[in-house]
Amino acid sequence: MSAQEAGQSGVHADPSHQAWAAADPLLRVSGVSKSYGGRIGCADVTFDLYPGEVMGIVGESGSGKSTLLSCLAGHLVPDRGEVLFDTRAGGLRDTMTMSEPERRMLSRTDWAFVHQNPRDGLRMGVSAGGNVGERLMAVGARHYGQIRDQALDWLDRVEIAADRVDDRPGAFSGGMQQRLQIARNLVTGPRLVFMDEPTGGLDVSVQARLLDLLRGLVREMGLSAIIVTHDLAVVRLLADRLMVMKSGRVVEAGLTDQVLDDPQHGYTQLLVSSVLQV
């Protein structure tokens, strides 16, 4: 069985994956497809994601990775397929058939979405502390002192000084805005985080700090995550497994180091070699 077939069938041929496979999947994606008229956004994508696992999705612009992420996160409705999530109360449930209130609650509690442009994930007219506090209030927190304390704790964890708690995000650098968006998303302890090009648009030194922060938080909190990026260095550092997409289809999948060190598909080989030549 090829890496592509193993990844798409949910059968993980590599024995090192058994630690995850022994658990029930947190997310089960089956046959997800989305088209825009005659153009394929993504086609027949199938995989399982396990608790504590990070999946990277890579490909050039137009490969379908962002369309797939939007379908998984509920921002787009796929034409076909299922996105099953292991809910706390009801086990695996199809997120596409949930009621709107259920989906909204899921996005506030067990799910989080980190946008490439932090302005898309922040309230720019609200203070840094207020951005973090709003997420807590959305899940029922009401004690102002406790909310502020948690906001201060999370600002510290993402390396934003306490004396900036009342500053608005517009006064922050791009890297600080991205760290604030991460704090806003992770403060409620989600089980699954979707990340869309989390280091895009940042200079190299800021990227390195952000990646180090993300890696520490993912491991510390035991997060499951799906990360879409065109940067192979990002998935090398953060992702346990990797899917490579081209023209809306998964062309190769497997353990990250295995795929990047010994790519089997010609397109993956081209992606890896282009990085090596830079």
C-alpha positions as CSV (number, residue, x, y, z in Angstrom):
1,M,0.0,0.0,0.0
2,S,1.3,3.4,-0.9
3,A,1.7,6.3,1.5
4,Q,-1.2,8.0,-0.3
5,E,-3.4,5.0,0.0
6,A,-2.5,4.5,3.6
7,G,-3.3,8.1,4.5
8,Q,-6.5,8.3,2.6
9,S,-7.9,5.0,3.8
10,G,-7.3,5.7,7.4
11,V,-4.9,2.7,7.6
12,H,-1.6,3.7,9.0
13,A,1.1,1.3,7.7
14,D,4.0,2.7,9.8
15,P,4.2,0.9,13.2
16,S,5.3,4.1,14.9
17,H,1.7,5.4,14.4
18,Q,0.2,2.7,16.6
19,A,0.4,4.9,19.7
20,W,-2.2,7.1,18.1
21,A,-4.1,4.4,16.3
22,A,-4.7,2.6,19.6
23,A,-7.0,5.4,20.6
24,D,-10.3,6.4,19.0
25,P,-9.9,9.2,16.5
26,L,-10.7,12.7,17.5
27,L,-11.7,13.7,14.0
28,R,-12.7,11.3,11.2
29,V,-12.8,12.8,7.7
30,S,-14.4,10.7,5.0
31,G,-14.7,11.6,1.3
32,V,-14.8,15.3,1.7
33,S,-15.1,17.1,-1.7
34,K,-15.8,20.7,-2.7
35,S,-16.0,22.2,-6.2
36,Y,-16.5,25.7,-7.5
37,G,-18.4,25.3,-10.7
38,G,-16.1,23.3,-12.9
39,R,-13.0,23.8,-10.7
40,I,-12.1,21.3,-8.0
41,G,-11.5,22.8,-4.6
42,C,-10.7,19.4,-2.9
43,A,-11.7,15.9,-3.9
44,D,-12.4,12.8,-1.9
45,V,-10.1,13.6,1.1
46,T,-10.2,10.9,3.8
47,F,-8.1,10.7,7.0
48,D,-8.3,10.2,10.8
49,L,-6.8,12.6,13.3
50,Y,-6.0,11.2,16.8
51,P,-5.9,13.0,20.2
52,G,-2.6,14.9,20.6
53,E,-1.6,14.5,17.0
54,V,-0.7,17.4,14.6
55,M,-1.5,17.0,10.9
56,G,0.2,19.2,8.4
57,I,-1.3,19.9,4.9
58,V,1.1,21.4,2.3
59,G,0.9,22.4,-1.3
60,E,1.4,25.3,-3.6
61,S,-1.2,28.1,-3.9
62,G,-4.4,26.7,-5.5
63,S,-3.6,23.1,-4.3
64,G,-6.9,22.9,-2.3
65,K,-5.4,23.0,1.2
66,S,-7.2,26.1,2.3
67,T,-10.5,24.9,0.8
68,L,-10.1,21.6,2.7
69,L,-9.3,23.4,6.0
70,S,-12.4,25.6,5.6
71,C,-14.6,22.5,5.0
72,L,-13.2,20.8,8.1
73,A,-13.6,23.9,10.3
74,G,-17.2,24.4,9.1
75,H,-16.5,27.7,7.2
76,L,-17.5,26.0,3.9
77,V,-20.1,23.3,3.4
78,P,-18.6,20.4,1.4
79,D,-20.5,19.0,-1.6
80,R,-19.9,15.5,-0.3
81,G,-18.4,13.7,2.6
82,E,-18.5,13.6,6.4
83,V,-16.5,15.4,9.1
84,L,-17.0,13.5,12.3
85,F,-15.8,14.9,15.6
86,D,-15.6,13.0,18.9
87,T,-17.8,15.2,21.0
88,R,-17.6,15.1,24.8
89,A,-21.2,14.0,25.2
90,G,-22.2,12.2,22.1
91,G,-19.1,10.6,20.7
92,L,-18.4,10.8,17.0
93,R,-20.9,13.2,15.4
94,D,-21.2,14.6,11.9
95,T,-20.5,18.4,12.3
96,M,-22.3,19.1,9.0
97,T,-25.6,17.9,10.5
98,M,-25.3,19.7,13.8
99,S,-27.6,22.5,14.6
100,E,-26.2,26.0,14.3
101,P,-26.1,26.6,18.1
102,E,-24.2,23.3,18.5
103,R,-21.7,24.3,15.9
104,R,-21.2,27.8,17.4
105,M,-20.6,26.2,20.9
106,L,-18.2,23.8,19.4
107,S,-16.2,26.6,17.8
108,R,-16.1,28.4,21.2
109,T,-15.0,25.4,23.3
110,D,-13.4,22.4,21.7
111,W,-12.4,24.0,18.4
112,A,-10.2,27.0,17.6
113,F,-9.2,28.7,14.4
114,V,-5.9,30.6,13.9
115,H,-6.1,32.8,10.8
116,Q,-3.1,33.8,8.7
117,N,-4.0,37.4,9.1
118,P,-4.5,37.9,12.9
119,R,-6.8,40.9,12.2
120,D,-9.3,38.3,10.9
121,G,-9.2,36.5,14.3
122,L,-9.1,39.5,16.7
123,R,-11.5,42.3,17.7
124,M,-9.4,45.3,16.7
125,G,-11.5,47.7,18.7
126,V,-11.1,45.7,21.9
127,S,-8.1,45.7,24.3
128,A,-5.7,42.7,24.3
129,G,-7.1,41.5,27.6
130,G,-10.6,42.0,26.3
131,N,-9.9,39.8,23.3
132,V,-8.8,37.0,25.5
133,G,-11.6,37.7,28.0
134,E,-14.3,37.6,25.3
135,R,-13.6,34.0,24.6
136,L,-13.9,33.1,28.3
137,M,-17.2,35.0,28.5
138,A,-18.5,33.1,25.5
139,V,-18.3,29.9,27.6
140,G,-19.9,31.4,30.6
141,A,-17.2,33.1,32.6
142,R,-18.6,36.2,34.4
143,H,-16.2,37.1,37.3
144,Y,-14.2,40.1,36.1
145,G,-11.2,39.6,38.3
146,Q,-10.8,35.9,37.3
147,I,-11.3,36.8,33.6
148,R,-8.6,39.5,33.9
149,D,-6.2,37.2,35.8
150,Q,-6.6,34.5,33.1
151,A,-6.1,37.0,30.4
152,L,-2.9,38.2,32.0
153,D,-1.7,34.7,32.5
154,W,-2.2,33.9,28.8
155,L,-0.6,37.2,27.6
156,D,2.5,36.1,29.7
157,R,2.4,32.6,28.1
158,V,2.5,34.2,24.6
159,E,5.2,36.7,25.6
160,I,3.1,39.8,25.7
161,A,4.0,42.1,28.7
162,A,1.3,42.6,31.3
163,D,1.5,46.4,30.9
164,R,0.1,45.9,27.3
165,V,-3.1,44.3,28.6
166,D,-5.2,47.4,28.0
167,D,-3.6,48.2,24.6
168,R,-5.6,47.6,21.5
169,P,-4.2,45.1,18.9
170,G,-3.6,47.9,16.4
171,A,-0.8,49.1,18.6
172,F,1.0,45.7,18.3
173,S,3.4,44.4,15.7
174,G,2.2,41.6,13.3
175,G,4.0,39.0,15.4
176,M,2.4,40.3,18.6
177,Q,-1.0,40.3,17.0
178,Q,-0.5,36.7,16.0
179,R,0.5,35.7,19.5
180,L,-2.5,37.5,20.9
181,Q,-4.8,35.6,18.4
182,I,-3.2,32.4,19.7
183,A,-3.9,33.4,23.3
184,R,-7.5,34.3,22.5
185,N,-8.0,30.9,20.8
186,L,-6.3,28.7,23.4
187,V,-7.5,30.2,26.6
188,T,-10.6,27.9,26.8
189,G,-8.5,24.8,26.3
190,P,-9.7,23.6,22.9
191,R,-9.1,20.0,21.8
192,L,-8.6,20.8,18.1
193,V,-7.0,23.8,16.6
194,F,-7.1,24.7,12.9
195,M,-4.2,26.9,11.7
196,D,-4.2,28.6,8.3
197,E,-0.6,29.7,7.4
198,P,0.1,30.7,11.0
199,T,3.5,32.2,10.2
200,G,2.6,33.7,6.8
201,G,3.6,37.4,6.3
202,L,6.0,37.4,9.3
203,D,9.8,37.9,8.9
204,V,12.1,35.0,9.5
205,S,13.1,35.9,13.1
206,V,9.5,36.5,14.2
207,Q,8.5,33.2,12.5
208,A,11.1,31.3,14.5
209,R,9.9,32.7,17.8
210,L,6.2,32.0,16.9
211,L,7.0,28.5,15.8
212,D,8.9,27.8,19.1
213,L,5.9,29.1,21.0
214,L,3.4,27.1,19.1
215,R,5.5,23.9,19.5
216,G,5.7,24.4,23.2
217,L,1.9,25.1,23.6
218,V,0.9,22.1,21.4
219,R,3.0,19.7,23.4
220,E,2.2,21.2,26.8
221,M,-1.6,21.2,26.2
222,G,-1.7,17.9,24.3
223,L,-3.5,19.7,21.5
224,S,-4.6,18.1,18.2
225,A,-4.1,20.5,15.3
226,I,-4.4,20.7,11.6
227,I,-1.9,23.1,10.0
228,V,-2.2,24.4,6.5
229,T,1.0,25.9,5.1
230,H,3.2,26.2,2.0
231,D,6.3,26.2,4.3
232,L,7.8,22.8,4.7
233,A,10.0,24.1,7.7
234,V,6.7,24.7,9.6
235,V,5.4,21.2,9.2
236,R,8.9,19.7,9.8
237,L,8.9,21.4,13.2
238,L,5.2,21.0,14.2
239,A,3.5,18.2,12.4
240,D,3.6,14.5,13.2
241,R,2.0,13.5,9.9
242,L,1.8,15.2,6.6
243,M,-0.6,15.3,3.6
244,V,0.6,16.8,0.3
245,M,-2.1,18.3,-2.0
246,K,-2.0,19.1,-5.7
247,S,-5.0,20.2,-7.8
248,G,-7.4,19.5,-4.9
249,R,-6.2,15.9,-4.3
250,V,-4.0,14.3,-1.7
251,V,-1.0,12.9,-3.7
252,E,1.0,11.7,-0.8
253,A,0.6,11.2,3.0
254,G,2.5,9.7,5.8
255,L,4.8,10.5,8.8
256,T,6.3,14.0,8.3
257,D,9.9,13.0,8.4
258,Q,9.3,10.0,6.1
259,V,7.5,12.1,3.5
260,L,10.0,14.9,3.5
261,D,13.1,12.7,3.7
262,D,12.0,10.1,1.2
263,P,9.2,11.6,-1.0
264,Q,7.6,9.1,-3.3
265,H,5.4,11.3,-5.5
266,G,7.0,13.5,-8.2
267,Y,5.2,16.6,-6.9
268,T,6.4,16.1,-3.4
269,Q,9.9,15.6,-4.7
270,L,9.6,18.9,-6.5
271,L,8.4,20.7,-3.4
272,V,11.3,19.3,-1.3
273,S,13.9,20.0,-3.9
274,S,12.7,23.6,-4.4
275,V,13.3,24.2,-0.7
276,L,16.7,22.6,-0.8
277,Q,17.7,24.8,-3.7
278,V,16.7,28.1,-2.0
